[in-house]
Structure formats: C-alpha cells, structure tokens
Amino acid sequence: MNLDFFFYPSSVAVFGSFKKGAIAYEILRNIVEGGFEGKVIPVNPKGGTVEVGGKTFEIREKLDEQVDTAIIAVPAKIVPALIDEIGPLIRGAVVISAGFSEVGNEKLERELVEKALKHGVRVIGPNCAGIFGVHGKFFGSFEVRVKPGGLALISQSGAFGGAALAMGNDERIGFSAFVSYGNAADLNESDFLKYFADDENTKAIALYIEGVKDGRRFLKALRYASSKKPVIVLKAGKSASGAKAAASHTGSLAGSYEIYHAAFKQAGAIEVEEMEELFDAAKAFEMYQRAGKRVAVITNSGGPGVLATDKLERLGLEIAKLDEKTVEELRSFLPPQCSVKNPIDLIADADYERYRKTIEVVCRDENVDALLVICVPPIFILSEEIARAVIEAECGKPVIVNFMAGELIKDGVELLDEHGIKNFPTPERAARVLKWLSMR
C-alpha cells in the first residue's frame, strides 16, 4: 500500500480555527516553520487571513482544488459531512478531532468511514495527534519537530508520540516519520508497518500499541516488516488495570498480554519494556543492523566491566574467549597491571593510544562478534581523547560505547554523536543493546 500522499505530500489543506493557540493554527504553523515546500491551504468558512512563520495566507471559505492530504481539526459532529464534501478533492484525511468511538460514539465514527470509503479517501484517526513525513519536510501535527534520520515512530497514543518525539530530540535520534493513528477507524498499525517496511528513508520502526482489532492481520504485517528491518515494540495495557485504561483511551481491545508477547517473538520483533529501552534500541539500530553473541568488554575501570559482564551473561550472550594470539599481542603493549583476559581492564590512566590499539587488536579476533567499550575518565584524561580513539580505531564489527561520569564525559559524548556513535550511559543499558542486536 502506497501512503506517500500522507508522508511525502505535494499539497495539503488544513481545516479548523486559525486563532492563535487553536489546534489548526498550531499545525499550520508547524508545517510552515518546518520548511514544507508544497502548497498549503488553510480552510475555514469564515475566511480571512492568517499569518504564520512570517507568511500571510488567505483562509479559503471552502476547498476548491485538489490536494494530497487534508488535516481536519473541527468539531467531531461535522467531520463526516466535511469528508463527504471534500472527498473528490483529497486522497487522504488526518482527523485530529476527538469525540468518536473513544467516548462511545461508534455511530459517528462509522459514518466518517463510510463517507471516506465512498470517495476512496484513506483516513488516519480520528482522535489522533497527526503525522510527520520528516524527509518530505512535512510536519502535519502540533507535536515538536524532529531532525531527519531513520526511525519511523508509529503510536496509537498521540500524547505518548509527542513525548517520544521530544525525548528523541534529547537522545539525538533522527526520525523518518511519525504517525499517531488514534482510534484507527480506517488505517491502523498493520498498514503503517507494511508501508514503513518498504520506505527507503526508514531504517528501523518503533511501535507503541495498546491493542489491535485484527490480530491475524497485525501478525502478518509485523512479520513482513521485521523481515525487512528492525521493529521495536512497546506494548501498553499488559496488566488488567492497564488493559481497562487502554479500552477507555483509544477504544482498543488490549487482550491477553501473553498472546501479544508470543506474537512479537514469533514475528521476530524486538519487544521492550519501557520508553528508555525503546530509545536505546532505536539508537542501536540506527548504528548497526545486527551483531553476534560473542562480546569482548574493554574498560578502564574494573567495577563497570564486571557489571557489564554479569548483565551480558544474564541476557544469554557470551563473554568471548580471546584467541591466545590476541592475548599475546595485548601483553606486548599494555602495562603489566592490565588484565588481558576478557573483560580487558586497561586501568584508570588508559589514554588514546591504549584504547585505540586495544580496540583494533580485539576486533581482529575471530572469536569476537562485537565490542563493548567502557570509559570512566579520571579528571586528568579528557573524554574527547577516548572518544577519538573509538572513532579512529579501525574495526568493522559493532562497537557499543558506555561513557560514564556526568559532566566529565559531556564533550566526549558530543564528539561521538557527531560521528554517528551513540552513548549508553550505564553498562547494563549497553549490554541490553547488544542483546537486541543479537536477536536480528
């Protein structure tokens, strides 16, 4: 299914109130300030003008020309009639308006879908927060804009999606797209999974769901998407109370969590437990598609090295047994106080040269699939120095980095990020990332 008219539109109409602070106004402002290069038409029966992003737009009293997508933020009761009126002129409608099945108004929602089907219009929503097509510079939502990248975020909850986008900015994650689909009256998570699986700008998919209406179709779509690229799933409504809350939130049936858990595993998706894990997984898959199970740990501090080792083994990964040739080569240049058995402890005064050479030597070992590099810099060694060692080391295997120590690592972490290397702030989080990479 091609949904490019939603995520790469050449023209869009926005329906609603254009008073400052109104939802339609904020969406229009986001579209304009986000640099959208296509045609934008604000529509309200009262007409007038609206100024946003340094531009003045005429507000049309009705839509009178073809556009790819309509974004609708008007009272729920008039949405079906509006869809019927503009149906011949649009390909897709994003219905922000709430007041449908989530509050027991199933009849109005059915009427909305019927009017859309009559004209061959596809609908996202109702009761949603909108969509982003980041590489098309299209920010059709009132949520915070994000930088371009490879993660497509599919969220049943608009508020979760908005919070996730803001957190993604903090975590320096780039997005290809965002869709909040709310009540899923027409298009749902299965449609978006299939679409983003084939979208060339999307490298990984993150999915937040509370429940699905067609389990068989969802499993098929999830399996298809997971066969193409990593799919990270965060399922809400696992407990009895959570399932009830999900039903009142988006009108979805959360169902038995055990069934969902089995389905995720069967489809090859990466299931995470919380938002922090979702972003850690997203960062990992932005860097690498997969990793093997045999891990070498390189550290300048024994404690974090032990924590990483414990976590790796608990997660079912292997602490790689280094080849004797590797051990001998490490002994040839490391101080005698250093431990050359995995985990490799470079001790506190490890500098650029010690880290770089160790990474390169260990990386050449055929018994090693991936490396976990830990740095807890003492006050006399700059974190940027160790960051440069990681960046400049010649290694063709996945290298996951854990720099620890607050302000002391700030500059080093920024330097790593500039080179596309993400930092995971605890040994346990870094170990968990390697587990997810090994599941691909």
ABEGO torsion letter per residue (X at the ends): XBAAAAABBABBBBBEBABBGBAAAAAAAAAAAAGBABBBBBBBAAEEBBBBGGBBBBBBABBABBBABBBBBBBAAAAAAAAAAAAAABABBBBABBGBAAAGBAAAAAAAAAAAAAAGBBBBOBGBAEBBBAAAGBBBBABBBBBBBABBBBBABAAAAAAAAAAAAAAGBBBABBBBAEAGABBBAAAAAAAAAABAABABBBBBBABBABAAAAAAAAAAAAAABBBBBBBBGABAAAAAAAAAAAGBBAEBAAAAAAAAAAAGBBBBABAAAAAAAAAAAAABABBBABBBBBBABAAAAAAAAAAAAAAGBBBBBBBAAAAAAAAAABBAABBABOBBBAEAABBAAAAAAAAAAAAABAABABBBBBBBBBAABBAAAAAAAAAABBBABBBBBBBBGEAAAAAAAAAAAAAGBBBBABAAAAAAAAAAAAAX
